[in-house]
Amino acid sequence: MYRGKSVAVVLPAYNEEGFVGDVIREMPGYVDRIYAIDDRSTDGTWEEILEAARADANAERPASRSREGEVADRLAVDGGTSALAARAAVRDPIGRVVPIQHRENRGAGGAIKTGYLAALADGTDATVTVDADGQMDLSQMPRLLDPIVEGEADYAKGNRLCFREYRSAMPRFRFVGNAILTFLTKIASGYWKTMDPQNGYTAISGEALEAIDVENLYEYYGYCNDLLVKLNVHGMRVADVTMPAVYGEEESSIAYSEYIPKVSTMLLRNFLWRLKTKHLVLDFHPLALFYLVGAGLAATSVFAVGLTLFAAVAPIETAVQGSSILLLFLGGLAFLLFAMVFDMGESEHLEMQVQ
């Protein structure tokens, strides 16, 4: 328990032998549950999870044992019909660790989804996501939990981009990709002040977890970005928590040449879904129309440029058409900027920064 609230940690692991055991053993004592998800690893990750769970259970952690058995009992009620049972095999808890093994590899987002489903079944007050590679400073966890426990936020996430040493340690291509996805996530989610959306060190309240559609969360690496969009539609408050990154010997398995276009496409779909759901279906706000009109005018101007380039017209006609196309493009840009300003104002009360 942390300040009177139950805390669970979702620990996704894929080929993290040599790292995941240390993360489990070093988990703070106030954590009640650790959902350790093996995403069908091909190394000794599963065995290391079980060994670390036994070592953790033998340690003196009275606070973490207060709810022993609840997860297994609740999951057993659903039997084979539950979404969790259909995607993973859940073993009986070993101390506070619940070992979960995927029936097939589902990716980082898929493992997070499995852990969230388990946390929902257990009725946890706050659920933290921690990578199994040891890159997350566990001593920083209270800074993620405090905004939730104090009722100031429904979701808290780390922000590493404010640290120069983190930015300078990034390969140039990765830094550019991160900057692009950060900007696209701002547009898609409506959280314009939130930075470092790819950061997987997060905490979410039980109420927020119940509000979003966990079973339809994105299962690729862009699950963090996808989650922000869903949180905004439900009016959830987000805390951006400044914290440093931890560097070790682990290597990223993300292929950025595939990751960036794939997540960008997902964000475009999510952006259109957010406009439709939040600003047209659930409520009406003119920013949706500004976005649509602006995009339409800009697209029309681009199409007109193409026609002009391939059409054989007189120089005077070309000049006239060029002026019209420019006005069309500038008009579309103005509509888009107005829409963004409205969007910032709409979600400003849902964002907070924790230094």
NUMIPA-125831 format. One record per residue (C-alpha): residue in three letters; residue number from 1; z, y, x. Coordinates in nm, 4 decimals. Layout:
<nodes>
NODE  type  seq        zz        yy        xx
NODE   ALA  NUM         Z         Y         X
...
</nodes>
This chain:
<nodes>
NODE  type  seq        zz        yy        xx
NODE   MET    1    0.0000    0.0000    0.0000
NODE   TYR    2   -0.0765    0.3528    0.1144
NODE   ARG    3    0.1310    0.6280   -0.0455
NODE   GLY    4    0.1856    0.4078   -0.3499
NODE   LYS    5   -0.1817    0.3089   -0.3882
NODE   SER    6   -0.3330   -0.0331   -0.3206
NODE   VAL    7   -0.5963   -0.0300   -0.0469
NODE   ALA    8   -0.8742   -0.2782    0.0247
NODE   VAL    9   -1.1182   -0.2856    0.3143
NODE   VAL   10   -1.4738   -0.4181    0.2826
NODE   LEU   11   -1.5763   -0.5602    0.6202
NODE   PRO   12   -1.9468   -0.6624    0.6293
NODE   ALA   13   -2.0417   -0.8725    0.9312
NODE   TYR   14   -2.3735   -1.0073    1.0548
NODE   ASN   15   -2.3777   -1.1639    1.4035
NODE   GLU   16   -2.0654   -0.9735    1.5070
NODE   GLU   17   -1.9058   -1.2472    1.7138
NODE   GLY   18   -1.6831   -1.0867    1.9747
NODE   PHE   19   -1.6163   -0.7789    1.7574
NODE   VAL   20   -1.5168   -0.8742    1.4013
NODE   GLY   21   -1.2016   -1.0603    1.5071
NODE   ASP   22   -1.0624   -0.7557    1.6857
NODE   VAL   23   -1.1358   -0.5345    1.3847
NODE   ILE   24   -0.9411   -0.7701    1.1553
NODE   ARG   25   -0.6462   -0.8000    1.3929
NODE   GLU   26   -0.6287   -0.4223    1.4406
NODE   MET   27   -0.6425   -0.3367    1.0687
NODE   PRO   28   -0.3548   -0.1049    0.9658
NODE   GLY   29   -0.0563   -0.2687    0.7971
NODE   TYR   30   -0.0881   -0.0625    0.4781
NODE   VAL   31   -0.4193   -0.2352    0.3945
NODE   ASP   32   -0.3502   -0.4887    0.1151
NODE   ARG   33   -0.6804   -0.6742    0.1190
NODE   ILE   34   -0.9585   -0.7300    0.3716
NODE   TYR   35   -1.2785   -0.8650    0.2191
NODE   ALA   36   -1.4499   -1.0081    0.5282
NODE   ILE   37   -1.8103   -1.0833    0.4310
NODE   ASP   38   -2.0213   -1.3027    0.6580
NODE   ASP   39   -2.3843   -1.2205    0.5766
NODE   ARG   40   -2.5124   -1.5665    0.6818
NODE   SER   41   -2.4668   -1.4980    1.0526
NODE   THR   42   -2.6365   -1.7241    1.3055
NODE   ASP   43   -2.3596   -1.6983    1.5658
NODE   GLY   44   -1.9855   -1.7686    1.5501
NODE   THR   45   -1.8986   -1.4765    1.3212
NODE   TRP   46   -1.7676   -1.6972    1.0365
NODE   GLU   47   -1.5408   -1.9000    1.2599
NODE   GLU   48   -1.4112   -1.5814    1.4226
NODE   ILE   49   -1.3305   -1.4343    1.0795
NODE   LEU   50   -1.1261   -1.7421    0.9877
NODE   GLU   51   -0.9459   -1.7482    1.3225
NODE   ALA   52   -0.8610   -1.3760    1.3056
NODE   ALA   53   -0.7469   -1.4129    0.9432
NODE   ARG   54   -0.4994   -1.6833    1.0444
NODE   ALA   55   -0.3725   -1.4700    1.3321
NODE   ASP   56   -0.3351   -1.1709    1.1009
NODE   ALA   57   -0.1499   -1.3829    0.8424
NODE   ASN   58    0.1028   -1.4884    1.1054
NODE   ALA   59    0.1772   -1.1278    1.1971
NODE   GLU   60    0.4681   -0.9459    1.0330
NODE   ARG   61    0.2976   -0.7379    0.7651
NODE   PRO   62    0.5272   -0.7365    0.4560
NODE   ALA   63    0.3372   -0.4568    0.2814
NODE   SER   64    0.0048   -0.6356    0.3062
NODE   ARG   65    0.1322   -0.9563    0.1449
NODE   SER   66    0.2648   -0.8001   -0.1731
NODE   ARG   67   -0.0425   -0.8949   -0.3802
NODE   GLU   68   -0.1219   -1.2341   -0.2273
NODE   GLY   69   -0.3285   -1.4634   -0.4486
NODE   GLU   70   -0.4367   -1.1994   -0.7014
NODE   VAL   71   -0.7980   -1.1852   -0.5821
NODE   ALA   72   -0.8490   -1.5612   -0.5911
NODE   ASP   73   -0.6883   -1.5867   -0.9362
NODE   ARG   74   -0.8996   -1.3096   -1.0868
NODE   LEU   75   -1.2241   -1.4313   -0.9365
NODE   ALA   76   -1.1552   -1.7828   -1.0630
NODE   VAL   77   -1.1508   -1.6525   -1.4227
NODE   ASP   78   -1.5191   -1.5625   -1.4056
NODE   GLY   79   -1.6147   -1.8944   -1.2465
NODE   GLY   80   -1.9801   -1.9469   -1.1570
NODE   THR   81   -2.1041   -1.6872   -1.4074
NODE   SER   82   -1.9813   -1.3813   -1.2185
NODE   ALA   83   -2.2157   -1.1707   -1.0099
NODE   LEU   84   -1.9938   -1.2299   -0.7087
NODE   ALA   85   -1.9857   -1.6081   -0.7408
NODE   ALA   86   -2.3635   -1.6133   -0.7777
NODE   ARG   87   -2.4202   -1.4421   -0.4441
NODE   ALA   88   -2.1324   -1.5651   -0.2276
NODE   ALA   89   -1.8760   -1.8373   -0.1693
NODE   VAL   90   -1.5236   -1.6926   -0.1872
NODE   ARG   91   -1.2502   -1.8815   -0.0048
NODE   ASP   92   -0.8803   -1.8667   -0.0885
NODE   PRO   93   -0.7084   -1.5721    0.0819
NODE   ILE   94   -0.5667   -1.6290    0.4286
NODE   GLY   95   -0.2826   -1.3801    0.4264
NODE   ARG   96   -0.4427   -1.0542    0.3227
NODE   VAL   97   -0.7926   -1.1587    0.4363
NODE   VAL   98   -1.0371   -1.2902    0.1761
NODE   PRO   99   -1.3161   -1.4730    0.3666
NODE   ILE  100   -1.6476   -1.4455    0.1800
NODE   GLN  101   -1.9723   -1.6075    0.2929
NODE   HIS  102   -2.3101   -1.5105    0.1498
NODE   ARG  103   -2.5326   -1.7899    0.0244
NODE   GLU  104   -2.8256   -1.6055    0.1855
NODE   ASN  105   -2.8642   -1.3009    0.4088
NODE   ARG  106   -2.8578   -0.9891    0.1906
NODE   GLY  107   -2.8415   -0.7034    0.4412
NODE   ALA  108   -2.5785   -0.4388    0.5073
NODE   GLY  109   -2.5924   -0.2912    0.1578
NODE   GLY  110   -2.5787   -0.6372    0.0033
NODE   ALA  111   -2.2591   -0.7168    0.1938
NODE   ILE  112   -2.1026   -0.3883    0.0842
NODE   LYS  113   -2.1976   -0.4687   -0.2754
NODE   THR  114   -2.0269   -0.8081   -0.2496
NODE   GLY  115   -1.7099   -0.6450   -0.1210
NODE   TYR  116   -1.7174   -0.3810   -0.3956
NODE   LEU  117   -1.7503   -0.6533   -0.6601
NODE   ALA  118   -1.4439   -0.8258   -0.5154
NODE   ALA  119   -1.2503   -0.4980   -0.5116
NODE   LEU  120   -1.3438   -0.4365   -0.8757
NODE   ALA  121   -1.2205   -0.7843   -0.9689
NODE   ASP  122   -0.8920   -0.7101   -0.7923
NODE   GLY  123   -0.8455   -0.3670   -0.9521
NODE   THR  124   -0.7890   -0.1919   -0.6176
NODE   ASP  125   -0.6969    0.1785   -0.6214
NODE   ALA  126   -0.8994    0.2697   -0.3107
NODE   THR  127   -1.1613    0.0691   -0.1205
NODE   VAL  128   -1.2631    0.1511    0.2374
NODE   THR  129   -1.5800    0.0285    0.4100
NODE   VAL  130   -1.5496   -0.0521    0.7809
NODE   ASP  131   -1.8218   -0.1893    1.0089
NODE   ALA  132   -1.7393   -0.5069    1.1994
NODE   ASP  133   -1.8750   -0.3780    1.5311
NODE   GLY  134   -1.5648   -0.1806    1.6266
NODE   GLN  135   -1.7392    0.1599    1.6140
NODE   MET  136   -1.4987    0.3022    1.3576
NODE   ASP  137   -1.1616    0.4427    1.4586
NODE   LEU  138   -0.9118    0.2724    1.2270
NODE   SER  139   -0.6511    0.5395    1.3013
NODE   GLN  140   -0.8772    0.7827    1.1095
NODE   MET  141   -0.8542    0.5824    0.7850
NODE   PRO  142   -0.5713    0.7927    0.6344
NODE   ARG  143   -0.7982    1.0990    0.6569
NODE   LEU  144   -1.0432    0.9202    0.4247
NODE   LEU  145   -0.7696    0.7957    0.1917
NODE   ASP  146   -0.5709    1.1195    0.1581
NODE   PRO  147   -0.8295    1.3118   -0.0544
NODE   ILE  148   -0.8478    1.0138   -0.2914
NODE   VAL  149   -0.4732    0.9489   -0.3110
NODE   GLU  150   -0.4094    1.3190   -0.3704
NODE   GLY  151   -0.6679    1.3273   -0.6505
NODE   GLU  152   -0.8909    1.5798   -0.4754
NODE   ALA  153   -1.1930    1.3512   -0.4332
NODE   ASP  154   -1.3381    1.0301   -0.5745
NODE   TYR  155   -1.5301    0.9400   -0.2586
NODE   ALA  156   -1.4694    1.0305    0.1044
NODE   LYS  157   -1.7020    0.9725    0.3977
NODE   GLY  158   -1.6989    1.0389    0.7693
NODE   ASN  159   -1.9111    1.3087    0.9315
NODE   ARG  160   -1.9961    1.2628    1.3006
NODE   LEU  161   -2.2744    1.5203    1.3273
NODE   CYS  162   -2.0391    1.8102    1.4020
NODE   PHE  163   -1.9522    1.6535    1.7399
NODE   ARG  164   -2.1883    1.7535    2.0200
NODE   GLU  165   -2.1174    1.4369    2.2206
NODE   TYR  166   -2.2269    1.2242    1.9245
NODE   ARG  167   -2.5517    1.4168    1.8791
NODE   SER  168   -2.6289    1.4152    2.2510
NODE   ALA  169   -2.5693    1.0380    2.2718
NODE   MET  170   -2.8318    0.9738    2.0043
NODE   PRO  171   -3.1867    0.8817    2.1139
NODE   ARG  172   -3.4221    1.1659    2.0184
NODE   PHE  173   -3.6149    0.9578    1.7631
NODE   ARG  174   -3.2915    0.8472    1.5974
NODE   PHE  175   -3.1575    1.2043    1.5880
NODE   VAL  176   -3.4782    1.3341    1.4269
NODE   GLY  177   -3.4746    1.0467    1.1775
NODE   ASN  178   -3.1101    1.1151    1.0928
NODE   ALA  179   -3.1857    1.4847    1.0378
NODE   ILE  180   -3.4793    1.4041    0.8090
NODE   LEU  181   -3.2783    1.1564    0.6017
NODE   THR  182   -2.9851    1.3987    0.5831
NODE   PHE  183   -3.2102    1.6683    0.4332
NODE   LEU  184   -3.3799    1.4247    0.1946
NODE   THR  185   -3.0402    1.2917    0.0840
NODE   LYS  186   -2.9222    1.6448    0.0074
NODE   ILE  187   -3.2223    1.6911   -0.2223
NODE   ALA  188   -3.1969    1.3474   -0.3796
NODE   SER  189   -2.8198    1.3461   -0.4343
NODE   GLY  190   -2.7458    1.7116   -0.5103
NODE   TYR  191   -2.4618    1.7153   -0.2552
NODE   TRP  192   -2.6038    1.9956   -0.0418
NODE   LYS  193   -2.2983    2.0478    0.1817
NODE   THR  194   -2.2534    1.6813    0.2688
NODE   MET  195   -2.3671    1.5784    0.6177
NODE   ASP  196   -2.4232    1.2482    0.8014
NODE   PRO  197   -2.5031    1.0455    0.4857
NODE   GLN  198   -2.5799    0.7370    0.7009
NODE   ASN  199   -2.2124    0.7154    0.8008
NODE   GLY  200   -2.0713    0.3876    0.6692
NODE   TYR  201   -1.7043    0.4784    0.7179
NODE   THR  202   -1.6119    0.5614    0.3575
NODE   ALA  203   -1.3437    0.5314    0.0922
NODE   ILE  204   -1.3970    0.5195   -0.2835
NODE   SER  205   -1.1499    0.5331   -0.5708
NODE   GLY  206   -1.1198    0.2545   -0.8247
NODE   GLU  207   -1.2324    0.4923   -1.1005
NODE   ALA  208   -1.5495    0.5877   -0.9134
NODE   LEU  209   -1.6251    0.2246   -0.8350
NODE   GLU  210   -1.5988    0.1390   -1.2031
NODE   ALA  211   -1.8210    0.4324   -1.3031
NODE   ILE  212   -2.1207    0.3446   -1.0862
NODE   ASP  213   -2.3418    0.0420   -1.1451
NODE   VAL  214   -2.2294   -0.1682   -0.8479
NODE   GLU  215   -2.4620   -0.4586   -0.9243
NODE   ASN  216   -2.7665   -0.2311   -0.8908
NODE   LEU  217   -2.6679   -0.0713   -0.5597
NODE   TYR  218   -2.9371   -0.0617   -0.2930
NODE   GLU  219   -2.8998   -0.3590   -0.0555
NODE   TYR  220   -3.0780   -0.2248    0.2521
NODE   TYR  221   -2.9249    0.0101    0.5123
NODE   GLY  222   -2.9720    0.3102    0.2840
NODE   TYR  223   -2.6929    0.1976    0.0508
NODE   CYS  224   -2.4806    0.5004    0.1533
NODE   ASN  225   -2.7572    0.7389    0.0480
NODE   ASP  226   -2.8151    0.5513   -0.2767
NODE   LEU  227   -2.4442    0.5594   -0.3594
NODE   LEU  228   -2.4279    0.9375   -0.3210
NODE   VAL  229   -2.7002    0.9828   -0.5834
NODE   LYS  230   -2.5170    0.7593   -0.8302
NODE   LEU  231   -2.1883    0.9402   -0.7660
NODE   ASN  232   -2.3480    1.2776   -0.8389
NODE   VAL  233   -2.4923    1.1627   -1.1696
NODE   HIS  234   -2.1407    1.0597   -1.2757
NODE   GLY  235   -1.9908    1.3900   -1.1616
NODE   MET  236   -1.7800    1.2412   -0.8811
NODE   ARG  237   -1.6199    1.4632   -0.6152
NODE   VAL  238   -1.7126    1.3919   -0.2533
NODE   ALA  239   -1.5114    1.4786    0.0578
NODE   ASP  240   -1.6942    1.5177    0.3897
NODE   VAL  241   -1.4381    1.4236    0.6564
NODE   THR  242   -1.4973    1.5286    1.0169
NODE   MET  243   -1.4308    1.2448    1.2601
NODE   PRO  244   -1.5592    1.1284    1.5997
NODE   ALA  245   -1.7625    0.8131    1.6567
NODE   VAL  246   -1.6405    0.5253    1.8734
NODE   TYR  247   -1.8854    0.3859    2.1266
NODE   GLY  248   -1.8762    0.0302    2.2609
NODE   GLU  249   -2.1040   -0.2476    2.3823
NODE   GLU  250   -2.2540   -0.3227    2.0410
NODE   GLU  251   -2.6222   -0.2583    1.9657
NODE   SER  252   -2.7720   -0.1275    1.6426
NODE   SER  253   -2.9910   -0.3732    1.4531
NODE   ILE  254   -3.1690   -0.0978    1.2584
NODE   ALA  255   -3.5456   -0.0736    1.3144
NODE   TYR  256   -3.5918    0.3012    1.2579
NODE   SER  257   -3.9693    0.2810    1.2263
NODE   GLU  258   -3.9132    0.0718    0.9143
NODE   TYR  259   -3.5802    0.2207    0.8076
NODE   ILE  260   -3.6887    0.5849    0.7725
NODE   PRO  261   -3.9954    0.5363    0.5475
NODE   LYS  262   -3.8205    0.2693    0.3387
NODE   VAL  263   -3.5112    0.4775    0.2701
NODE   SER  264   -3.7196    0.7926    0.2160
NODE   THR  265   -3.9139    0.6162   -0.0599
NODE   MET  266   -3.5885    0.5003   -0.2185
NODE   LEU  267   -3.4542    0.8564   -0.2093
NODE   LEU  268   -3.7652    0.9894   -0.3870
NODE   ARG  269   -3.7146    0.7377   -0.6677
NODE   ASN  270   -3.3451    0.8247   -0.6843
NODE   PHE  271   -3.4188    1.1969   -0.6939
NODE   LEU  272   -3.6476    1.1572   -0.9948
NODE   TRP  273   -3.3920    0.9278   -1.1604
NODE   ARG  274   -3.1144    1.1851   -1.1056
NODE   LEU  275   -3.3211    1.4670   -1.2555
NODE   LYS  276   -3.4077    1.2574   -1.5592
NODE   THR  277   -3.0623    1.1090   -1.6148
NODE   LYS  278   -2.8321    1.4010   -1.5322
NODE   HIS  279   -3.0397    1.7052   -1.6244
NODE   LEU  280   -3.2621    1.5800   -1.9074
NODE   VAL  281   -3.0921    1.2813   -2.0761
NODE   LEU  282   -2.7155    1.3363   -2.0351
NODE   ASP  283   -2.7468    1.7152   -2.0381
NODE   PHE  284   -3.0184    1.9761   -2.0046
NODE   HIS  285   -3.0536    2.2121   -1.7116
NODE   PRO  286   -3.3646    2.4177   -1.6278
NODE   LEU  287   -3.3497    2.3121   -1.2619
NODE   ALA  288   -3.5252    1.9886   -1.3608
NODE   LEU  289   -3.8174    2.1871   -1.5010
NODE   PHE  290   -3.8229    2.4170   -1.1956
NODE   TYR  291   -3.8450    2.1121   -0.9691
NODE   LEU  292   -4.1233    1.9548   -1.1758
NODE   VAL  293   -4.3287    2.2732   -1.2145
NODE   GLY  294   -4.2877    2.3605   -0.8468
NODE   ALA  295   -4.3936    2.0159   -0.7332
NODE   GLY  296   -4.6876    2.0239   -0.9729
NODE   LEU  297   -4.8127    2.3603   -0.8490
NODE   ALA  298   -4.7739    2.2616   -0.4827
NODE   ALA  299   -4.9561    1.9310   -0.5400
NODE   THR  300   -5.2350    2.1112   -0.7275
NODE   SER  301   -5.2825    2.3566   -0.4405
NODE   VAL  302   -5.3093    2.0711   -0.1892
NODE   PHE  303   -5.5645    1.8974   -0.4110
NODE   ALA  304   -5.7610    2.2219   -0.4426
NODE   VAL  305   -5.7709    2.2603   -0.0637
NODE   GLY  306   -5.9271    1.9174   -0.0405
NODE   LEU  307   -6.1941    2.0042   -0.2949
NODE   THR  308   -6.2736    2.3289   -0.1144
NODE   LEU  309   -6.3154    2.1588    0.2207
NODE   PHE  310   -6.5619    1.9056    0.0841
NODE   ALA  311   -6.7522    2.1398   -0.1489
NODE   ALA  312   -7.0534    2.3383   -0.0281
NODE   VAL  313   -6.9725    2.6908   -0.1498
NODE   ALA  314   -7.0615    3.0424   -0.0369
NODE   PRO  315   -6.8260    3.2227    0.2044
NODE   ILE  316   -6.7249    3.4782   -0.0614
NODE   GLU  317   -6.6441    3.2052   -0.3114
NODE   THR  318   -6.4472    3.0249   -0.0400
NODE   ALA  319   -6.2400    3.3375    0.0267
NODE   VAL  320   -6.1648    3.3826   -0.3444
NODE   GLN  321   -6.0702    3.0186   -0.3828
NODE   GLY  322   -5.8527    3.0383   -0.0704
NODE   SER  323   -5.6568    3.3315   -0.2133
NODE   SER  324   -5.6056    3.1519   -0.5454
NODE   ILE  325   -5.4922    2.8355   -0.3724
NODE   LEU  326   -5.2474    3.0316   -0.1567
NODE   LEU  327   -5.0984    3.2009   -0.4648
NODE   LEU  328   -5.0736    2.8610   -0.6331
NODE   PHE  329   -4.8921    2.7145   -0.3338
NODE   LEU  330   -4.6549    3.0103   -0.2993
NODE   GLY  331   -4.5772    2.9926   -0.6701
NODE   GLY  332   -4.4931    2.6239   -0.6398
NODE   LEU  333   -4.2756    2.6934   -0.3376
NODE   ALA  334   -4.0894    2.9666   -0.5269
NODE   PHE  335   -4.0179    2.7327   -0.8179
NODE   LEU  336   -3.8883    2.4662   -0.5759
NODE   LEU  337   -3.6591    2.7147   -0.4002
NODE   PHE  338   -3.5187    2.8343   -0.7335
NODE   ALA  339   -3.4564    2.4731   -0.8314
NODE   MET  340   -3.2697    2.4058   -0.5060
NODE   VAL  341   -3.0513    2.7138   -0.5555
NODE   PHE  342   -2.9638    2.5996   -0.9085
NODE   ASP  343   -2.8970    2.2489   -0.7757
NODE   MET  344   -2.6584    2.3761   -0.5078
NODE   GLY  345   -2.4628    2.5718   -0.7671
NODE   GLU  346   -2.4422    2.2762   -1.0056
NODE   SER  347   -2.2730    2.0463   -0.7515
NODE   GLU  348   -2.0799    2.2983   -0.5449
NODE   HIS  349   -1.7521    2.2187   -0.7242
NODE   LEU  350   -1.8004    1.8475   -0.6463
NODE   GLU  351   -1.7936    1.8914   -0.2672
NODE   MET  352   -1.5168    1.9549   -0.0199
NODE   GLN  353   -1.4937    1.9555    0.3610
NODE   VAL  354   -1.1997    1.8097    0.5520
NODE   GLN  355   -1.1769    1.9262    0.9133
</nodes>
